[in-house]
Structures are given as C-alpha cells and as structure tokens.
Amino acid sequence: MSQETEFAAYVQNNIASAANDPGFVGLSQVWVRESIRYKYAYNFSWLGRPIIQVPQDTYAYQELIWNYRPDLIIETGIAHGGSLVMSASMLAMLDYCDAVEAGTVLDPKASRRKVVGIDIDIRPHNRAGIEAHPLQHKIQMIEGSAIDKAIVDEVHSIAKDYDRVMVFLDSNHTHDHVLAEFHAYAPLVSQGSYCVVWDSGVEDLPADMCADRPWGKGDNPKTAVHAYLADQDTASRTGVDGKPLKFEIDKMFEAKLMISAASDGFLKRV
C-alpha cells in the first residue's frame, strides 16, 4: 500500500468515525442552527464577489469540480455572483492544469469550459460586478425563472455541446420549485457527476426560523430530494445521454464537512 493510499484510508476512517459519533453530529447541527441566526454564510467572498455559502461547503465545491472535471456547470440562483465566480475559478484552474500537463501555453479564452447561472432577477449592480470580473469570459448569465420552459430549453440547448455536466440548485427553495428544477436539469447531469441541492438543511431547522420565507419545514429542498428519489426506481427516467437516470445521496461529503447547508443534498448520478 502506497503512502497516498494509506493516508486516504486514514482519512476515510476519520470521516466514518465522526459520522458515527452522535455527540459530534448533534453539536454540528446546533452550530449550524445558531450560525443562521447571525446570517453567518453572508460574511464571505470569493475572488472579490460575495458568496452566500457556508465556508465548509466551498471545500465540497472544489473537491467535486476537481475530481469530476466538468466542462459545464449549471447553477440556479445567482445573487451576488460569488458562487458563479467560484465555479469559474475552478474551471479556469482545470484549464491551467491541463495546459501544464500538456506542456502548452494557456489561452484563457480558448477553453470551452464555462458556468451558466440562472436567476429570476439579476440585479443591475450584481450583473455589473460579475461582468467586470476577470473571469467573466467563463460565465454566462440567463435571467428568468429556472423552471420556465423557455429558460429550460435554452439551457438544454447550451448543454448539448458539452460532455461533462454538473448542476447546482440554489434558487427558490420551495418543495415544488426545487422538484421542478430536478425534473428540468437532472437529465443533463453526466454519469458519475453530481446534482447538488443547497439549503436542504431547512428541513432540520426549527419551524420558526423560516417564518418570513415561502419555504420551511415540510416544504423545502430536502423534501423535494426525497420526493424525486422516492419513485426513481419505477419512473424509468432517462438522461439526455439516453441512459437510465438514477441518483443516490452521497453522505460522504456531509459526513466529512459536518457543517453544511446541504444535508442529503449531494446527489451523485449512478
């Protein structure tokens, strides 16, 4: 066994041990709950753009992108654009590493890799900030509802030219909206890639914590995840690649992060 393999096994044992420790899991859930009271996830930026994500989840972002190496990332929900910039920066890093390995000169604008962001309301100051960013050439923004047929058709048209697709769902967090996003964009996820559903942890919060939102306990991304998965064995869904479309919850990310906004939200196409 190589030292790298031995260390990887050591890490996996750490993750499994933590996941099986009710005290640690419970403490992490309390921390997540209390951090929401102070809007902790709003406090950070990525390469100059505000990114409304729990910092631990950004580790999952980069591991997913580095390990799968997508050429297209589709994100619903843009807000200030930090998540788009993060995805774009990881795609740019893949381009750089590919060029290094090939011994070629990197042309930043020659790569096809990009991220497509969809939002029902791209506010002018956010659009301007994203378009002024050095990575804007890897970002395409589409304004409109992510579940509007015209928007869905446009994204599908873009995706047909790409082979390795990853999807992040992070817009309207109601059950019906997220479930509709699933049906719209899950078929684009490539075999072995992921559809990540952010803020699925709403289901685990006290009911009064979302009193000012249209979503809450019993009506949120996690309930949509479970509804989508509940009938996938009998629904005979097919991806755009013509192969059976099935997902499973990858609990490894949640177990290693402990503090995450995506409990049951890391879905791998199998």
N, C-alpha and C positions, 0 to 999 in steps of 0.2 A: 504493500500500500504506500503510495507516494505521500509526501508531507501535505500536499494540497488536498488530497483525498481524505487524509486523516483529520485535517483541520475542518473540512466540510462536514464530516461525520460528527465531529465535536460540536459544531455549531447547531446541527440538526438536533442533537441530544439536548442542548441548551434550550432550544425552542420548544421541544416536546415537554421538557420538564416544567418550563414556565406555564405552558398551556394547561398542564395538569395540576397547577397549584391554585386552588380556589381563592386563597387569600390574595395572591398577586393579581389574579384576574379581577377580583372584586375591587381591589384598590385602584386598578387601572380604570375600571368603569366609573368609580367615584371621581377620579381625577378628570376624566372626560366630561362628566356631568358638570362639575364645578367650573371647569375652564370655559364652558359655553356661557355661563352667567357673565363672564367678563369679555366675551367675544374674542377669546384668545387667538383663534385662527385668522383674525383680521390683522394681526400685528406684523406680518412678514411680507417680504417682496422677493421676486426672483428676477435678477438682472435688471432691476430698476422698475419693474411693474408690480403693483400689489397682487399678491396671490392668496386667495382666501382658502387656505388648506392647512390642516394640522401638519406641522413640520415633519412628524414621523411618516406621514403618508407620502411626502416627497421622496423619501428613500424608496418606497414601493414604486413610485413613478419611474425612477431611474433604473431600478432593477428590472422592471417589466420591459422597458424600452431597450435596455442594453441586451438583455437575454433573448428577446424575441426579434429585435432589429426590424421594426416595421418600416415600410416606406410611406405609409399614410396613417395618420392619426385623426380620428373624427371626435370632436368634443361638442357636446351640447351644453350651453351655458358659457358665457364669456366674461361677464362682469368687468373687472379692470384689465383683464388680459394676461395676468401673471401665469395662469396655467397654460395658455397658448404659447407664451414665451418659453416656459419651461420645456414643453414638448418640442418646440422649435429648436431650443438649445441642445437637447439630447439628440435630435435628428442631425443637427449640424455636427455634433461630436461623432456620430456614426460616420458621417461623410469624411471627417478628418481622419478617423482611424482607418477607414477603407483606403484612403489615399496613401497614408503612411505604409500600410501593409502592401499596397500595390507598388510603392515606390514612385508615385506620380505626384504632380503638382495639383493641389486642390483648387478648383474653380468654385467658389461658394455658390454661385448662381446657376451652375450647370446641373446640380443634383435635382432629381425628381422628388425626393422626399419632402413631404410637407404636412402641415396640420391644418385641418378645416374646422373652424369654430362657427357654431350656430347660436344665435340669440334673438329672442323676440324683440329686444330693444337694445341696440348698441348705442350707448350714449355718445354724443359727439366728442366729448373730452377723452373718453376711453378709446374711441376709434382713432382719434388724432395721436394719442400716446402710443398705441400699438403700431400705427402706420409710420411713426417716426423712429421706431426701434430698429437697430441694426439687423435684427433677424426678421424683419417684416417680409422679406422675399420668400420666407418659408411658411408664411401664414396667409390663409385665405379666410375671410370672414363673410358669412351669409346672414342677413338679417331677416327674421321671420320665425314663426313657430316651428320648432323642430319636428312636430308631428303633422304639419300642413303637407298635403300631398305634393304640392309643387316643390316645396323645400326637400322633402324626402327624395323625390325624383331627381332633383338637381344633385344631391349628394351621391345617389346611386350612379348617376352619370359620371361624376368625377371619379368614383371609386373603381369603375370598370377598367380603368387603365393601370390599376395597382394590384400587386400580388400579395402583399403582406399588410393587413389592415388591423388596427387596434381601435377600440371605441371606449370613450369615457362619457358617462351620462351624469350631468350635473346642472340641470336647469330647474324647471318646475318639479317639486318633489312630491306631488300628489301621486297616489297609487295609480290612478287612471292614466295620468300623463306619462309616468315612467314606464308603465306596461306598454303603452302605445309606442314609446321610444324603443323599447325592446323589440317589438314586432317590426319596427321600421328599420333598425340599424343592426340588430344581431345577425341577420343573414350576411352582412358584409364582413363580419369578423372571420379572419382566416383560421384554418385548422391550427391548433396549438397556441393561438393568440388569446387575448383577453377582452372582455367587456367589463369595465369597472363601473360600479354604481356607487357614487358618492352620497354621503349623508343617509345611508341606510340605517345608521345608528339612531335615527329619530325614533325608531320603534322601541329603543331601550331606555328612552328618557322619561322622566315624569310627565304626565299628560299636560300639566300647566306650562311646560317650558316652550310649547309651540302655540300657545293660545292666540298669538297675533298673526299666525300663518294659516294658509288654507290646508296645510298638511299637519299630521300629528300621529299619535299612537293609533294603530289600526288603519292608517291611511298615509302611506309613505313609501319610499323606495324599497325598504326591506319586504314589505307586504307584496309589492309588485314582483320582486325577485322570486319569492316563494310561489306566487301565483303562476309566473312564467314557467318555473321548473316543475310545478305540480303535474302538468299534463304533457310534458315534453316526450315522454315515452310513448304516448298514444297519439300525439298531434301530428306526427310524421312531417316535421318541419324540415325544410331544405335550405341550405345556404346558397348564395349566388354562384358558388362553385359547383353546384349540382349535387353536393354530398350532404348526408344527414346532418342536421343542425342540432347539436346537443351540447349543453354546458354543465359543468359541475362547480360547486363552490370550492375555491382553493383556500382552505383555512390556514395554510402555512403563513401567508402574509399577515393575516390578522393575529396569529399566534406570535410571530416574531416582533410585530410592531407593538402589540398590546394597547397602545394608544392610537386609535384610528377612527376616522369618520365613516369607515366602510365595512362595518361588521356584516358578514355574509355577502359582501359586495364585490369580492374579487372572483369573477366568473371566467373560467377557462373553457374554451371550446375543445371538446374531446372527440 
